[in-house]
Structure formats: C-alpha cells, structure tokens
C-alpha cells in the first residue's frame, strides 16, 4: 500500500511540473495550501502529546489538579481549532485540485496528435490517482482522530464536574485508555506527514537550483 502511495505521489509531483508553464499560479497556490495543512498536522501532533501528558499528570498524587486540568483543556481546545482549520484546508485543496485537473483536461483537448492526447489523458488519470491516494490516508486519519476526540471530550466533561482526588481515582482506567488511544492517532499523522514530505521532496527536486552567489 505504501509503495502504491509513493508511486501516486511521484505522479502528482510530475503533474505539477508538467503544468508549471501554463498553470504555475494554480500549482503554487495548491502547494502552499498543502504545506499549511502539513504545518497544522504537525501542530496537532504537539497538541495531542500535550493533552495526553496533562491528562496523565492529573492522576498523579500531589499535583495542582486545577492547573493541570486547565493545561489539558487548553490543549484540547487547540486541537478543536486545528481540526476545523484542517477541514477547511482540505476543502480548499480539493477545490484547487478540481480546477487544476479540469484545466489539464481542457488543455489536452487542444492536442491534435492522437498519441500525445492519449498520453496526456494517462498522465491526468495518474494525477487523479495521486490525489485519491492522499485523500485515502487523510480520511483514515480523520476517522481515527474523530473517534479518539469523542473519548477526550467525555473525560474532559467528567473531570470538569468531578475534579478531586476521589473523582479522578474513579476514572484512572479511562484516563489510561484515552492516553493509549492517542498512539494510533499519532501513527496515522506520522504516515500522512511522510506522504507530504515525499511530495515536497519530489517537488523541490524538480525545481531549478538557486543561482550561485559566489564571485
């Protein structure tokens, strides 16, 4: 599966390069959106770790429960905000992708050579497959994250109403479950980030080298 995703990403990178002479602005805008999305995913990983650390600390004896719970709540609030922003970015990327591929299709229709036109159609199909490969992993990541966040919101609501040693001791098992549940989410985010890293590397490799400033 990862090999298939890697092939699809390389095809997508080729699509950007092939269209740069006529669609540079569209390509640049899409790449910017994808990079912002990756930055949001990186921030999300940090906030997940911060939330789990604070939640586990709440259950430790002798801690300032209110201050620690507030740190947990702040991290969860940031995750909610990141989630909303990621959703909007994905919608923006999908809109740009559609315009990008539609423009490619219109341009290929002007090719009179049948063989070249067929090759252009094949390349367009490869590009569509590349986008679908990224969307597949992104959808899986969203589903795992959303399921985990249900548990996070539940434990936040519980602790907000029963934040005391006895109340916390009553849900140490749930705290552990929520903490362990973060691992699959982080793993999915790592895989998605790796796909973006490969795409960015492919795009950077296809760019002209910067002019030398020596001499």
C-alpha positions as CSV (number, residue, x, y, z in Angstrom):
1,X,0.0,0.0,0.0
2,X,2.8,2.4,0.9
3,X,4.5,1.7,-2.4
4,X,1.3,2.5,-4.3
5,X,1.0,5.8,-2.4
6,X,4.6,6.6,-3.2
7,X,4.1,6.0,-6.9
8,X,1.0,8.1,-6.8
9,X,2.8,10.9,-5.1
10,X,5.5,10.9,-7.7
11,X,2.8,11.1,-10.4
12,X,1.3,14.1,-8.6
13,X,4.7,15.8,-8.5
14,X,5.1,15.2,-12.2
15,X,1.7,16.8,-12.8
16,X,2.8,19.9,-11.0
17,X,6.0,20.1,-13.1
18,X,4.2,19.4,-16.4
19,X,1.7,22.2,-15.8
20,X,4.1,24.8,-14.5
21,X,4.5,26.5,-17.9
22,X,0.7,27.2,-18.1
23,X,-0.6,26.7,-14.5
24,X,2.2,27.9,-12.3
25,X,-0.1,30.1,-10.2
26,X,-2.5,27.2,-9.6
27,X,0.3,24.8,-8.7
28,X,1.9,27.3,-6.3
29,X,-1.4,28.0,-4.6
30,X,-2.1,24.3,-4.1
31,X,1.4,23.6,-2.8
32,X,1.1,26.5,-0.3
33,X,-2.2,25.0,0.9
34,X,-0.7,21.6,1.3
35,X,2.2,22.9,3.2
36,X,-0.1,24.8,5.5
37,X,-2.1,21.7,6.0
38,X,1.1,19.8,6.9
39,X,2.1,22.5,9.4
40,X,-1.4,22.2,11.0
41,X,-0.9,18.4,11.3
42,X,2.5,18.9,12.9
43,X,0.9,21.3,15.4
44,X,-1.8,18.8,16.0
45,X,0.7,16.1,17.0
46,X,2.2,18.5,19.5
47,X,-1.2,19.3,21.0
48,X,-2.1,15.6,21.2
49,X,1.1,14.9,23.2
50,X,0.4,18.0,25.4
51,X,-3.1,16.9,26.1
52,X,-2.1,13.3,27.0
53,X,0.8,14.5,29.2
54,X,-1.5,16.8,31.1
55,X,-4.3,14.2,31.4
56,X,-1.9,11.7,32.9
57,X,-0.5,14.2,35.3
58,X,-3.9,15.0,36.6
59,X,-4.0,11.4,38.0
60,X,-0.7,11.8,39.8
61,X,-0.8,12.4,43.6
62,X,0.2,15.8,44.9
63,X,-0.3,17.8,41.7
64,X,-2.2,21.0,41.3
65,X,-5.3,19.4,39.7
66,X,-6.9,22.6,38.5
67,X,-3.8,24.0,36.9
68,X,-3.0,20.6,35.2
69,X,-6.6,20.2,34.1
70,X,-6.5,23.7,32.6
71,X,-3.5,22.7,30.6
72,X,-5.3,19.6,29.4
73,X,-8.4,21.7,28.4
74,X,-6.2,24.3,26.6
75,X,-4.6,21.6,24.5
76,X,-8.0,20.1,23.7
77,X,-9.3,23.5,22.7
78,X,-6.3,23.9,20.3
79,X,-7.0,20.5,18.8
80,X,-10.6,21.5,18.1
81,X,-9.3,24.6,16.4
82,X,-6.7,22.7,14.4
83,X,-9.3,20.2,13.3
84,X,-11.6,22.9,12.0
85,X,-8.7,24.6,10.1
86,X,-7.6,21.2,8.6
87,X,-11.1,20.6,7.4
88,X,-11.2,24.0,5.6
89,X,-7.8,23.4,4.1
90,X,-8.8,20.1,2.7
91,X,-11.8,21.7,1.1
92,X,-9.6,24.4,-0.3
93,X,-7.1,21.8,-1.7
94,X,-9.9,19.7,-3.2
95,X,-11.3,22.8,-4.9
96,X,-7.9,23.7,-6.3
97,X,-7.3,20.1,-7.4
98,X,-10.5,20.1,-9.3
99,X,-9.6,23.3,-11.1
100,X,-6.1,22.1,-11.7
101,X,-7.3,18.8,-13.3
102,X,-10.1,20.4,-15.2
103,X,-7.6,22.9,-16.7
104,X,-5.3,20.0,-17.7
105,X,-8.2,18.2,-19.4
106,X,-9.1,21.4,-21.4
107,X,-5.5,21.8,-22.5
108,X,-5.2,18.2,-23.6
109,X,-8.3,18.6,-25.7
110,X,-6.4,21.0,-27.9
111,X,-3.7,18.5,-28.7
112,X,-4.2,17.3,-32.3
113,X,-1.8,14.4,-32.2
114,X,-3.8,11.3,-31.1
115,X,-0.9,9.6,-29.4
116,X,0.1,12.7,-27.4
117,X,-3.5,13.2,-26.4
118,X,-3.8,9.7,-25.1
119,X,-0.6,10.1,-23.1
120,X,-1.9,13.3,-21.7
121,X,-5.1,11.5,-20.6
122,X,-3.0,8.8,-18.9
123,X,-1.0,11.4,-17.0
124,X,-4.2,13.1,-15.9
125,X,-5.5,9.8,-14.6
126,X,-2.3,9.3,-12.7
127,X,-2.7,12.7,-11.2
128,X,-6.2,12.0,-10.1
129,X,-5.0,8.7,-8.5
130,X,-2.3,10.6,-6.6
131,X,-4.9,12.9,-5.1
132,X,-7.1,10.0,-4.2
133,X,-4.1,8.3,-2.5
134,X,-3.5,11.3,-0.3
135,X,-7.2,11.6,0.4
136,X,-7.5,8.0,1.4
137,X,-4.9,8.4,4.2
138,X,-6.3,11.7,5.2
139,X,-9.8,10.2,5.6
140,X,-8.4,7.3,7.7
141,X,-6.5,9.8,9.9
142,X,-9.6,11.9,10.3
143,X,-11.7,8.9,11.3
144,X,-9.2,7.7,13.9
145,X,-8.8,11.3,15.3
146,X,-12.6,11.9,15.5
147,X,-13.2,8.7,17.4
148,X,-10.4,9.5,19.8
149,X,-11.7,13.0,20.4
150,X,-15.1,11.6,21.5
151,X,-13.3,10.0,24.4
152,X,-11.2,13.1,25.1
153,X,-14.3,15.3,25.3
154,X,-16.1,12.8,27.6
155,X,-13.2,12.7,30.1
156,X,-12.9,16.4,30.0
157,X,-16.6,16.8,30.8
158,X,-16.3,14.3,33.6
159,X,-13.3,15.9,35.2
160,X,-14.8,19.3,34.9
161,X,-17.6,18.2,37.1
162,X,-15.7,16.0,39.5
163,X,-12.1,17.3,39.7
164,X,-11.0,16.0,43.0
165,X,-8.8,13.0,44.2
166,X,-11.8,10.6,44.6
167,X,-13.3,11.6,41.3
168,X,-10.0,11.2,39.4
169,X,-9.3,7.9,41.1
170,X,-12.6,6.7,39.9
171,X,-11.6,7.1,36.2
172,X,-7.9,6.2,36.1
173,X,-8.7,3.4,33.8
174,X,-10.4,5.7,31.4
175,X,-7.5,8.2,31.6
176,X,-5.2,5.3,30.6
177,X,-7.5,4.3,27.7
178,X,-7.6,7.8,26.4
179,X,-3.8,8.1,26.7
180,X,-3.2,4.8,24.9
181,X,-5.8,5.7,22.3
182,X,-3.6,8.7,21.2
183,X,-1.0,6.3,19.8
184,X,-2.9,5.2,16.7
185,X,-3.8,8.9,16.0
186,X,-0.1,9.9,16.2
187,X,0.9,7.0,14.0
188,X,-1.7,8.0,11.3
189,X,-0.5,11.6,11.4
190,X,3.1,10.4,11.0
191,X,2.1,8.4,7.9
192,X,0.3,11.3,6.4
193,X,3.2,13.6,7.2
194,X,5.6,11.2,5.5
195,X,3.4,11.4,2.3
196,X,3.6,15.2,2.4
197,X,7.4,15.0,3.0
198,X,7.8,12.8,-0.1
199,X,5.7,15.1,-2.2
200,X,7.6,18.2,-1.1
201,X,10.9,16.5,-1.7
202,X,9.8,15.4,-5.2
203,X,8.7,19.0,-6.0
204,X,11.9,20.5,-4.6
205,X,14.0,18.1,-6.7
206,X,12.2,19.2,-9.8
207,X,12.8,22.9,-9.2
208,X,15.8,24.7,-10.7
209,X,18.8,25.1,-8.4
210,X,19.2,28.6,-7.0
211,X,21.7,30.8,-8.8
212,X,25.1,30.8,-7.2
213,X,26.1,34.0,-5.3
214,X,29.8,33.2,-5.4
215,X,32.1,35.7,-7.1
